[in-house]
Amino acid sequence: MVLQEKTLTCLDCGKNFVFTVEEQEFFASKGYTNEPKRCPDCRRKKRAARRDNGYDDNPKEPRQMFPAICARCGKETTVPFQPRGNKPVYCRECYELMKTRQPA
């Protein structure tokens, strides 16, 4: 299939932008099936807003940890979520041990 540049309209700003052949090839290589809905500027702004709201893949501050008691060995541990008490919580060692023993 021969790819051609496409002119699309940005969902956020309403401006037209070109979805280049190179971008289409990149999208295809990543397995993306949808065309972009936002122009490059609005995509950058959206990524920056996600980072500013704490959704960064590489946060500058350490993640908040919460104290817990391991349901398997009874050891005190910390976990990156607030335990609610309705599900067991495991220390890293027990979690890894249980994960390796479960069938795939």
C-alpha positions as semicolon CSV with decimal commas, in nm:
position;residue;x (nm);y (nm);z (nm)
1;M;0,000;0,000;0,000
2;V;0,141;0,339;-0,101
3;L;0,114;0,600;0,173
4;Q;0,038;0,964;0,098
5;E;0,043;1,273;0,316
6;K;-0,297;1,349;0,468
7;T;-0,437;1,677;0,590
8;L;-0,620;1,634;0,921
9;T;-0,800;1,874;1,153
10;C;-0,685;1,905;1,515
11;L;-0,945;1,808;1,774
12;D;-0,824;2,074;2,020
13;C;-0,733;2,385;1,819
14;G;-0,924;2,316;1,496
15;K;-0,624;2,389;1,273
16;N;-0,529;2,169;0,982
17;F;-0,203;1,973;1,003
18;V;-0,024;1,730;0,775
19;F;0,006;1,364;0,875
20;T;0,327;1,290;0,685
21;V;0,426;0,963;0,523
22;E;0,707;0,932;0,780
23;E;0,462;0,977;1,068
24;Q;0,227;0,721;0,912
25;E;0,515;0,472;0,886
26;F;0,608;0,540;1,249
27;F;0,247;0,491;1,364
28;A;0,228;0,165;1,167
29;S;0,557;0,041;1,318
30;K;0,413;0,098;1,668
31;G;0,094;-0,088;1,577
32;Y;-0,123;0,224;1,597
33;T;-0,435;0,190;1,383
34;N;-0,586;0,535;1,440
35;E;-0,468;0,859;1,287
36;P;-0,361;1,135;1,529
37;K;-0,646;1,355;1,650
38;R;-0,423;1,645;1,755
39;C;-0,163;1,854;1,574
40;P;0,199;1,825;1,692
41;D;0,174;2,145;1,902
42;C;-0,140;2,029;2,083
43;R;0,013;1,681;2,135
44;R;0,317;1,847;2,300
45;K;0,090;2,063;2,518
46;K;-0,115;1,760;2,622
47;R;0,201;1,563;2,715
48;A;0,332;1,861;2,914
49;A;0,000;1,893;3,097
50;R;0,009;1,523;3,190
51;R;0,361;1,566;3,327
52;D;0,256;1,874;3,524
53;N;-0,036;1,682;3,675
54;G;0,181;1,401;3,809
55;Y;0,156;1,156;3,521
56;D;0,524;1,172;3,429
57;D;0,697;0,842;3,359
58;N;1,009;0,978;3,529
59;P;0,895;1,176;3,834
60;K;1,132;1,419;4,002
61;E;1,000;1,344;4,351
62;P;1,000;0,996;4,503
63;R;0,670;0,815;4,503
64;Q;0,473;0,825;4,829
65;M;0,498;0,494;5,015
66;F;0,255;0,355;5,272
67;P;0,325;0,118;5,563
68;A;0,180;-0,233;5,551
69;I;0,221;-0,578;5,703
70;C;0,292;-0,862;5,460
71;A;-0,001;-1,107;5,452
72;R;0,236;-1,400;5,388
73;C;0,536;-1,353;5,621
74;G;0,412;-1,082;5,862
75;K;0,708;-0,852;5,793
76;E;0,663;-0,474;5,804
77;T;0,697;-0,327;5,456
78;T;0,604;-0,025;5,248
79;V;0,397;-0,022;4,931
80;P;0,330;0,249;4,667
81;F;-0,048;0,249;4,730
82;Q;-0,278;0,300;5,028
83;P;-0,383;-0,047;5,149
84;R;-0,760;-0,064;5,197
85;G;-0,771;-0,380;5,403
86;N;-0,994;-0,574;5,163
87;K;-0,705;-0,745;4,977
88;P;-0,380;-0,901;5,098
89;V;-0,063;-0,693;5,073
90;Y;0,277;-0,856;5,029
91;C;0,637;-0,747;5,083
92;R;0,859;-0,738;4,775
93;E;1,019;-1,076;4,849
94;C;0,688;-1,261;4,899
95;Y;0,530;-1,089;4,600
96;E;0,820;-1,191;4,374
97;L;0,815;-1,546;4,512
98;M;0,440;-1,579;4,452
99;K;0,470;-1,426;4,106
100;T;0,734;-1,678;3,996
101;R;0,534;-1,975;4,127
102;Q;0,210;-1,889;3,944
103;P;0,154;-2,060;3,607
104;A;0,160;-1,826;3,308
